[in-house]
Amino acid sequence: MTKNEQEQPNQQKSFESVLADIKQKLNNVYRGKNIEEMHNRIAEFGYKLMDKYSDCRNYILFHVLIGSTPPSNATIKEDFPGEDSIIKFIKNL
């Protein structure tokens, strides 16, 4: 097993941990706030990402944000940069 192959499970676990955390935060947001307001804010942010990034549907975090199941070609395990960060957006809801 190469060093890269040994590192991949740790990277995968780290990403899976991030996904679980983000999903939990979204669930908490919907429980504690005005559902319609939260839905509108999330939808507006999602539309902004779709307008700015033509490949946004290839990002797994995008599908977590909009509540859809990622298709098999959604393989990007990164967040968007800066003010477009999904993780930052969810943390600030």
BELRA-V52199 format. One record per residue. RES is the residue in three letters. PHI is phi in whole degrees, -180 to 180 (NA if undefined). Layout:
BEGIN
((RES PHI) (RES PHI))
END
This chain:
BEGIN
((MET NA) (THR -78) (LYS -60) (ASN -62) (GLU -65) (GLN -71) (GLU -77) (GLN -58) (PRO -59) (ASN -67) (GLN -65) (GLN -63) (LYS -62) (SER -62) (PHE -66) (GLU -61) (SER -65) (VAL -62) (LEU -60) (ALA -62) (ASP -64) (ILE -65) (LYS -62) (GLN -65) (LYS -62) (LEU -63) (ASN -60) (ASN -65) (VAL -61) (TYR -69) (ARG -77) (GLY -99) (LYS -131) (ASN -64) (ILE -60) (GLU -64) (GLU -63) (MET -65) (HIS -60) (ASN -65) (ARG -64) (ILE -67) (ALA -62) (GLU -61) (PHE -65) (GLY -61) (TYR -64) (LYS -62) (LEU -65) (MET -64) (ASP -69) (LYS -87) (TYR -123) (SER -65) (ASP -102) (CYS -60) (ARG -74) (ASN -89) (TYR -95) (ILE -61) (LEU -62) (PHE -61) (HIS -69) (VAL -63) (LEU -58) (ILE -89) (GLY 76) (SER -113) (THR -83) (PRO -65) (PRO -71) (SER -62) (ASN -87) (ALA -84) (THR -117) (ILE -80) (LYS -105) (GLU -132) (ASP -103) (PHE -79) (PRO -78) (GLY 53) (GLU -68) (ASP -93) (SER -63) (ILE -68) (ILE -61) (LYS -64) (PHE -58) (ILE -66) (LYS -64) (ASN -93) (LEU -68))
END
